[in-house]
Amino acid sequence: SGDHTGEMIGSLEVSAVAKVIGDAFSVLGGSDTQDAGRLQISAATDFASLVYDSGWSTSQLTSFQLTTPLAFATKYYARIKYRGLTLGESEWSVAVSFTTDQQLTGTFTQLNGGATPRFSPAVVSVGNKLYVHGGGGGSTGALNDLWVYDSATNSWSQKTSGATGRYTHVAVEINGKIYTTGGYDGSSFHGDSWCYDIATDKWTAIANNSYGLGYSCAVAYNGKMYVYGGGAFGTLHAVLRCYDPATNTWTTITAPSARQGACACLINGKIYIYGGTTQDSVGPGGLCYDPATDKWTYMKAGPGAIIYPVAANCSNKMYIFGGIRNGSTAIDELWCYDPATDTWLKLPGGATPRYYHAGAAIDDKMYIYAGQSNMNDLWRIT
């Protein structure tokens, strides 16, 4: 067999559970049938010590999928050799270098809590700040207050309240303005929508979304707000609603799954959605919607069934935290989904188990806030 160089020569930001691919098996000036393949990975150029050795594999001949993650942000070298039925072993390939990507490691740091205790608020990150609107306040009912957390000073301040009191609503930021829609006030689900101007500290009513729903999830993309799913009084909706601030109009896109209590984030122009309660045969796995092609695909269902998790995009990976398993058990699990490899990685959990919380990313770090039973603690995950 000839020289087999992988596809990751000098590559940066490679997944810690990457797939290493060699050239097709061939024999210079002859023929043979491949019997096995072998991959070795080392942090040293001379391969004196190994961090991975597949051994001779008859199932992974030219393509090797790592199942145990490598260390993050670390340079490695990989080499491959093949074995033929007749001619035996090849020489080792030329070593190829790659550096694993930055990922959260599951380190939880508690920050200053703020606002009043609440559950299911809408939270959005803008620059180095978190904007927290509304939520359920227990005996105080549905809230409509607005708070800002400054990560640079680890401090909170209050802004002008707006919209009507609600929880389980969603919010996104577009061009310095925060758009929010939906939610529940304890008796009714809302279809009204609002815009908060950060520069002027003013609220303005915008077009109604025509769906009075709670427990949706939302992202901003290309100057528009995309709101997926949601439910009201036991009825779930298989829709993706798109709001265009330029025209103050909503459009509806049919989705392949009806669910509420899912989470979503935008990565490289695609909307990734995971978890939630469903009323169809798709199950609790993940969905991906590409606005450029108007196409839906499915994600691998790594974490299994989770309801009411939150998600954030950190370094072009989807991190989800918390939620409910088995109908009623709050969890503190942290999972990472890599769209480049369609793989999931479970990371160390932390904080306290929770659901009905909110999450967002600042500087590729995940922040989680509040939760069931009225909480106002804030955590940073690195």
C-alpha positions as CSV (number, residue, x, y, z in Angstrom):
1,S,0.0,0.0,0.0
2,G,1.2,3.5,-0.7
3,D,1.4,6.8,1.2
4,H,-1.7,7.4,3.2
5,T,-2.0,11.0,4.4
6,G,-5.2,12.0,6.3
7,E,-7.4,15.0,5.6
8,M,-6.3,17.1,8.6
9,I,-2.8,18.3,7.6
10,G,-2.1,21.3,9.6
11,S,-5.8,21.7,10.5
12,L,-7.0,23.9,13.3
13,E,-10.1,23.7,15.3
14,V,-10.6,19.9,14.8
15,S,-13.3,18.2,16.9
16,A,-12.0,16.3,19.9
17,V,-13.9,13.3,18.6
18,A,-12.9,13.7,15.0
19,K,-13.0,11.2,12.2
20,V,-9.5,10.5,10.7
21,I,-9.7,9.4,7.0
22,G,-6.9,7.9,5.0
23,D,-6.5,7.5,1.2
24,A,-8.0,4.4,-0.5
25,F,-6.0,1.2,-0.2
26,S,-3.7,0.6,-3.2
27,V,-0.6,-1.3,-4.2
28,L,2.0,0.4,-6.4
29,G,2.7,-1.9,-9.4
30,G,0.6,-4.7,-8.1
31,S,-2.6,-5.8,-6.3
32,D,-3.8,-7.0,-3.0
33,T,-6.9,-7.0,-0.8
34,Q,-6.9,-4.9,2.3
35,D,-7.2,-6.9,5.5
36,A,-7.0,-4.3,8.2
37,G,-6.1,-0.6,9.1
38,R,-4.5,1.0,12.1
39,L,-4.4,4.6,13.4
40,Q,-2.1,6.0,16.0
41,I,-2.3,9.5,17.6
42,S,0.4,11.2,19.6
43,A,1.3,14.5,21.1
44,A,4.9,13.9,20.0
45,T,6.3,14.0,16.5
46,D,8.3,10.7,17.1
47,F,5.2,8.9,18.4
48,A,7.3,7.8,21.5
49,S,4.1,7.9,23.6
50,L,0.6,7.4,22.2
51,V,-2.7,8.9,23.3
52,Y,-4.6,6.6,20.9
53,D,-3.9,3.3,19.1
54,S,-6.7,1.6,17.3
55,G,-4.7,-1.6,16.9
56,W,-5.3,-3.6,13.8
57,S,-9.0,-3.1,12.9
58,T,-10.9,-5.1,10.3
59,S,-14.0,-2.9,10.6
60,Q,-12.3,0.5,10.3
61,L,-10.1,0.1,7.3
62,T,-9.5,3.6,6.0
63,S,-11.8,5.7,8.2
64,F,-11.4,5.9,12.0
65,Q,-14.0,7.5,14.3
66,L,-12.7,8.5,17.7
67,T,-15.1,7.6,20.5
68,T,-13.0,8.9,23.4
69,P,-12.4,12.7,23.2
70,L,-8.9,14.1,22.9
71,A,-7.8,17.0,25.0
72,F,-9.1,20.4,23.9
73,A,-6.9,23.1,22.3
74,T,-4.0,20.6,21.9
75,K,-1.8,19.8,18.9
76,Y,-1.6,16.2,17.9
77,Y,0.0,14.0,15.2
78,A,-1.7,11.1,13.4
79,R,-0.5,8.3,11.2
80,I,-2.1,5.4,9.5
81,K,-0.9,2.0,8.1
82,Y,-2.7,-0.7,6.2
83,R,-2.3,-4.5,6.0
84,G,-3.0,-6.6,2.9
85,L,-3.9,-10.2,2.9
86,T,-1.0,-11.2,0.7
87,L,1.7,-8.5,1.0
88,G,1.3,-7.7,4.7
89,E,1.9,-4.4,6.4
90,S,2.6,-1.0,4.7
91,E,5.0,1.6,6.1
92,W,3.5,4.2,8.4
93,S,2.0,7.2,6.5
94,V,3.5,10.6,6.7
95,A,2.4,12.1,10.1
96,V,-0.4,14.7,9.8
97,S,-0.7,17.4,12.4
98,F,-4.0,18.9,13.7
99,T,-5.1,21.0,16.7
100,T,-8.2,20.2,18.6
101,D,-10.8,22.9,19.0
102,Q,-11.7,25.0,22.0
103,Q,-14.6,23.6,23.9
104,L,-16.2,24.2,27.2
105,T,-14.9,21.8,29.8
106,G,-17.8,21.9,32.2
107,T,-16.4,24.3,34.8
108,F,-19.2,26.1,36.6
109,T,-18.6,29.5,38.3
110,Q,-21.4,31.1,40.3
111,L,-21.7,34.9,39.7
112,N,-23.7,37.6,41.4
113,G,-27.4,36.7,41.2
114,G,-29.8,39.5,40.4
115,A,-33.3,40.7,39.7
116,T,-35.9,39.0,41.8
117,P,-36.4,35.2,41.9
118,R,-38.2,33.9,38.8
119,F,-38.7,31.1,36.4
120,S,-39.0,31.0,32.6
121,P,-37.8,34.5,31.8
122,A,-36.7,35.5,28.3
123,V,-32.9,36.1,28.2
124,V,-30.8,37.4,25.3
125,S,-27.1,38.4,25.2
126,V,-26.0,41.7,23.6
127,G,-22.2,42.3,23.6
128,N,-21.0,41.5,27.1
129,K,-24.4,41.9,28.7
130,L,-27.5,39.7,29.5
131,Y,-30.9,41.2,29.2
132,V,-33.5,39.4,31.3
133,H,-37.2,40.1,30.7
134,G,-40.2,38.9,32.7
135,G,-40.7,35.4,34.0
136,G,-43.0,33.9,36.5
137,G,-42.6,35.4,40.0
138,G,-44.5,32.9,42.1
139,S,-46.8,34.8,44.4
140,T,-46.1,38.0,42.6
141,G,-47.5,36.6,39.3
142,A,-46.2,37.2,35.8
143,L,-43.5,39.8,35.6
144,N,-42.7,42.4,33.0
145,D,-39.6,44.0,34.5
146,L,-36.3,44.2,32.5
147,W,-32.9,43.7,34.1
148,V,-29.3,43.9,32.6
149,Y,-26.4,41.9,33.8
150,D,-22.9,43.3,32.9
151,S,-20.4,40.5,32.7
152,A,-17.5,43.0,32.8
153,T,-18.5,44.3,36.3
154,N,-20.5,41.3,37.5
155,S,-23.3,43.6,38.4
156,W,-27.0,44.1,37.7
157,S,-29.1,47.2,36.8
158,Q,-32.8,47.7,36.1
159,K,-34.3,49.2,32.9
160,T,-37.8,50.3,31.9
161,S,-40.4,47.6,32.3
162,G,-42.4,46.7,29.1
163,A,-44.9,44.5,27.4
164,T,-47.4,42.9,29.8
165,G,-46.4,40.4,32.5
166,R,-45.5,36.9,31.0
167,Y,-43.3,33.9,31.2
168,T,-42.3,31.1,28.8
169,H,-41.8,33.8,26.1
170,V,-38.8,34.2,23.8
171,A,-36.5,37.1,22.8
172,V,-33.7,37.8,20.3
173,E,-31.5,40.8,19.5
174,I,-31.4,42.4,16.0
175,N,-29.4,45.5,15.3
176,G,-29.4,46.9,18.8
177,K,-33.1,46.1,19.5
178,I,-34.6,43.2,21.5
179,Y,-37.7,41.5,20.0
180,T,-39.9,39.4,22.2
181,T,-43.1,37.4,21.5
182,G,-45.5,34.9,23.0
183,G,-45.7,33.7,26.6
184,Y,-48.2,33.0,29.3
185,D,-49.5,35.2,32.1
186,G,-51.1,32.5,34.3
187,S,-54.4,32.4,32.5
188,S,-53.9,33.3,28.9
189,F,-51.2,32.7,26.2
190,H,-50.1,35.7,24.3
191,G,-49.6,36.3,20.6
192,D,-48.5,40.0,21.0
193,S,-45.0,41.0,20.2
194,W,-42.8,43.8,21.4
195,C,-39.6,45.7,20.5
196,Y,-37.2,47.2,23.1
197,D,-34.7,49.8,21.9
198,I,-31.5,49.4,23.9
199,A,-30.3,52.9,23.0
200,T,-33.5,54.7,24.0
201,D,-34.8,52.4,26.8
202,K,-38.2,52.4,25.0
203,W,-40.7,49.7,24.3
204,T,-42.9,49.5,21.2
205,A,-45.7,47.1,20.2
206,I,-45.1,45.3,16.9
207,A,-47.2,42.9,14.7
208,N,-49.0,40.1,16.5
209,N,-47.6,36.7,15.6
210,S,-51.1,35.1,15.3
211,Y,-50.1,32.3,17.6
212,G,-50.8,32.6,21.3
213,L,-48.1,30.1,22.5
214,G,-45.6,29.5,25.2
215,Y,-42.5,27.3,25.5
216,S,-41.2,28.2,22.1
217,C,-37.5,28.7,21.2
218,A,-36.0,31.4,19.0
219,V,-32.9,32.6,17.2
220,A,-32.0,35.7,15.1
221,Y,-30.7,35.2,11.6
222,N,-30.0,37.6,8.7
223,G,-32.0,40.4,10.4
224,K,-35.0,38.3,11.2
225,M,-36.5,36.5,14.2
226,Y,-37.2,32.8,13.9
227,V,-39.6,31.3,16.5
228,Y,-40.0,27.5,16.6
229,G,-42.9,25.5,18.0
230,G,-44.6,26.0,21.3
231,G,-47.9,25.1,22.8
232,A,-51.0,26.3,24.5
233,F,-53.3,24.2,26.7
234,G,-52.1,20.9,25.5
235,T,-51.9,21.7,21.8
236,L,-48.5,21.8,20.2
237,H,-47.6,23.5,16.9
238,A,-45.4,22.2,14.1
239,V,-44.5,25.7,12.8
240,L,-41.5,28.0,12.4
241,R,-42.6,31.6,12.4
242,C,-40.4,34.3,10.9
243,Y,-40.6,38.0,11.9
244,D,-39.1,40.6,9.6
245,P,-38.6,44.0,11.4
246,A,-38.1,45.7,8.0
247,T,-41.7,45.1,7.1
248,N,-43.2,44.4,10.5
249,T,-44.7,41.1,9.2
250,W,-44.7,37.5,10.2
251,T,-44.6,34.5,7.8
252,T,-45.1,30.8,8.7
253,I,-42.9,27.9,7.7
254,T,-44.1,24.3,8.2
255,A,-41.9,22.2,10.4
256,P,-41.7,18.4,10.5
257,S,-42.3,18.1,14.2
258,A,-44.7,19.7,16.8
259,R,-43.1,20.3,20.1
260,Q,-42.8,22.6,23.0
261,G,-40.0,23.1,25.6
262,A,-37.3,22.7,23.0
263,C,-34.1,24.8,22.8
264,A,-32.4,26.3,19.8
265,C,-29.3,28.1,18.6
266,L,-27.9,29.4,15.3
267,I,-24.6,28.0,14.0
268,N,-23.1,28.9,10.7
269,G,-26.5,30.1,9.3
270,K,-28.4,27.0,10.3
271,I,-31.0,26.7,13.2
272,Y,-30.4,23.7,15.5
273,I,-33.3,22.6,17.7
274,Y,-33.2,19.9,20.4
275,G,-35.5,18.4,23.0
276,G,-39.0,19.2,24.1
277,T,-42.3,17.4,24.3
278,T,-43.6,16.1,21.1
279,Q,-47.0,14.9,19.8
280,D,-45.7,13.1,16.7
281,S,-43.5,10.2,15.6
282,V,-40.3,12.2,15.2
283,G,-39.4,11.8,18.9
284,P,-37.3,14.0,21.1
285,G,-34.2,14.2,19.0
286,G,-32.9,17.2,17.1
287,L,-33.9,19.2,14.0
288,C,-31.9,21.4,11.8
289,Y,-33.4,24.1,9.5
290,D,-31.4,25.8,6.8
291,P,-33.1,29.2,5.9
292,A,-31.0,29.5,2.7
293,T,-32.5,26.3,1.2
294,D,-35.7,26.0,3.2
295,K,-34.8,22.4,4.1
296,W,-35.1,20.4,7.3
297,T,-32.8,17.6,8.4
298,Y,-32.4,15.6,11.6
299,M,-29.7,15.7,14.3
300,K,-28.3,12.7,16.1
301,A,-30.3,12.2,19.3
302,G,-27.3,11.9,21.6
303,P,-28.6,13.1,25.0
304,G,-32.0,11.3,24.6
305,A,-35.3,12.8,25.7
306,I,-34.9,16.1,27.6
307,I,-37.7,18.7,28.1
308,Y,-37.0,22.4,28.8
309,P,-33.2,22.5,28.3
310,V,-31.5,25.7,27.3
311,A,-28.9,26.1,24.5
312,A,-26.1,28.4,23.5
313,N,-23.6,28.6,20.6
314,C,-20.0,28.7,21.9
315,S,-17.3,28.3,19.3
316,N,-19.8,27.0,16.7
317,K,-21.0,24.2,18.9
318,M,-24.4,23.8,20.5
319,Y,-24.3,23.4,24.3
320,I,-27.4,22.4,26.1
321,F,-27.9,22.4,29.9
322,G,-30.5,21.2,32.3
323,G,-34.1,20.3,31.8
324,I,-36.3,17.4,32.8
325,R,-35.9,13.7,32.2
326,N,-38.4,11.0,32.8
327,G,-41.3,13.4,33.1
328,S,-40.3,15.1,36.4
329,T,-36.6,14.8,37.3
330,A,-34.6,18.0,37.0
331,I,-31.1,17.5,35.7
332,D,-27.8,19.3,35.7
333,E,-26.4,17.7,32.6
334,L,-24.2,19.6,30.1
335,W,-23.9,18.3,26.5
336,C,-22.0,19.5,23.5
337,Y,-23.2,19.0,19.9
338,D,-20.7,19.5,17.0
339,P,-22.5,20.1,13.8
340,A,-19.3,19.5,11.8
341,T,-19.3,15.8,12.9
342,D,-22.9,15.3,14.0
343,T,-21.6,14.0,17.3
344,W,-22.5,14.6,20.9
345,L,-20.2,14.8,23.9
346,K,-21.3,14.7,27.6
347,L,-19.4,17.1,29.8
348,P,-19.3,17.5,33.6
349,G,-22.5,18.9,35.0
350,G,-22.8,21.6,37.7
351,A,-24.8,24.3,39.3
352,T,-28.0,22.8,40.7
353,P,-30.5,20.7,38.7
354,R,-33.1,22.9,37.1
355,Y,-35.6,23.5,34.4
356,Y,-37.6,26.6,33.3
357,H,-34.3,28.4,33.3
358,A,-32.7,30.6,30.6
359,G,-29.4,30.6,28.9
360,A,-27.2,32.6,26.5
361,A,-23.6,33.0,25.4
362,I,-21.1,35.8,26.0
363,D,-17.5,35.6,24.6
364,D,-18.0,31.8,23.8
365,K,-19.0,31.1,27.4
366,M,-22.4,29.8,28.4
367,Y,-24.5,31.6,31.1
368,I,-27.5,30.1,32.8
369,Y,-30.0,32.0,34.9
370,A,-33.0,31.3,37.2
371,G,-35.2,28.3,37.1
372,Q,-38.1,26.4,38.6
373,S,-39.2,27.1,42.2
374,N,-38.2,30.8,41.7
375,M,-34.5,31.1,41.4
376,N,-32.3,34.1,40.6
377,D,-28.8,32.6,40.7
378,L,-26.4,33.1,37.7
379,W,-23.7,30.7,36.5
380,R,-21.0,30.9,33.9
381,I,-19.8,27.7,32.2
382,T,-16.3,27.5,30.7
